Amino acid sequence: MSRIIIMSADPSAPGAKAVSALRKVNPMSISAARRALSGAEPLVDSVVFENDHERVAALIRSVCRSLREMERPFRIYELAPDEGWANLDEALKEKLELTPSALENILARVASERV
């Protein structure tokens, strides 16, 4: 199992349009969306490879697409399910970072294994 974390790489305060766009694809409160878009907390924090893989994969893809459309930079990380994001040091976070294509390969591989 893997845990996928998507973090905003733009610390600037998001506008109402960005908050609204994020909330359309990832239901959360307005304040949580603002914190996530400014990088204070994850935009997505989900374990993949479980029974709800299709829903989680759709959420991850939707959030990434929305961020690209908003032109807000983001970073993707793969952790073990029991690893805590807040407890990781920056050097380890760098090692856990994924490219968007690596993430897509993971999601596609899991989908093919579930068929």
N, C-alpha and C positions, 0 to 999 in steps of 0.2 A: 504494500500500500504506500501511497505517497500523499503528502499534504501539499497543496498548491497555494502559495501566497502571492497575491498581486498587490504591489505597492505603487502609489503615485510617486513619480520622480520630480514632481513640480511642487515646491513648498509654498507657492503663492496661494493666496486665498481664492477659492473658486467663485465664479459668478453664479447667479441664480440659474442661468441656462445650463451650465455644466452640472450643477446639483440636480436639476430636473432630469437631465439626460441620464445621469447615473441611476437615479431612482426608478426610471422606467425599465431598466434592465436588471437592477438589483434592488429589490424592495428593502429600504432602510429609512430611518428617520432623516429629516433634513439635517440635523446636527451631526449625525453619524456620517452622512454623505459628505458634508463639509470637511469633517476631520479626515475622512478617507482620501478625499481629493487633494488635501493639503499634505498628505503623507504621514499624518499622525497615527493612523491605524490602517490595517489592510482594507483594500477595496474588495478583495475576495480572500477567504481563508476556508478552504474546503478540502476534505479528504476525498480523493478519487479512488477508484477500484472497489467501490462498495456497490450495493444493490441500486443506489440512485445515481449510478455513473452517468447515464444519459442526461439527467437533469443538471448535474454538476458540470458536465462538459458543456452543455448549452449555456449555462450561466457564465462560465469562464470565457467562452467564445464571445458571448454578447458583451460582456464588460470590456474585453480587449478591443472589439470592433468599435464600441462607443467611445473609448478613450482615443483610438486612432482618429475617429471622425471629429472629436473635439480638439485634436492635436495636442493632447496632454500626454507627456512622456510617462512611461510606467516601467516597472521592473517585475520580473516573474522569478519566483523561487520555488524549489522543490525541497521539502523537508520530510523527515520521518513523521508519521502521524502523532507521535508523542513529543516532538520537539516544540519548545515554546519560542515564538518569534521574538518576543521582548527580551529573552535571555541570551540570544545569540550575539556574539561580538561581530563587528563589521568585517573582519577578515574571513570569518566563516560564512557570513552572508554572501560575500563575493564568490566563494567557492560553490555556493548552492544556487547561484543565479542561472536561469535558463534563457535561451533565446526564444522568441515566439515560435520559430519553426521546430525547435526541440520540444516545446510544450505541445504543439500540434501532433508531433510524432508520438508522444506519450499518449495523448487522448485517442488517437487513431489506433494505436496498438492495443490499448485496453478495449476499445469498442470491438476490434476484430477478435479478441480473445473471448469476449462474452457471447459471440454468435455461435 
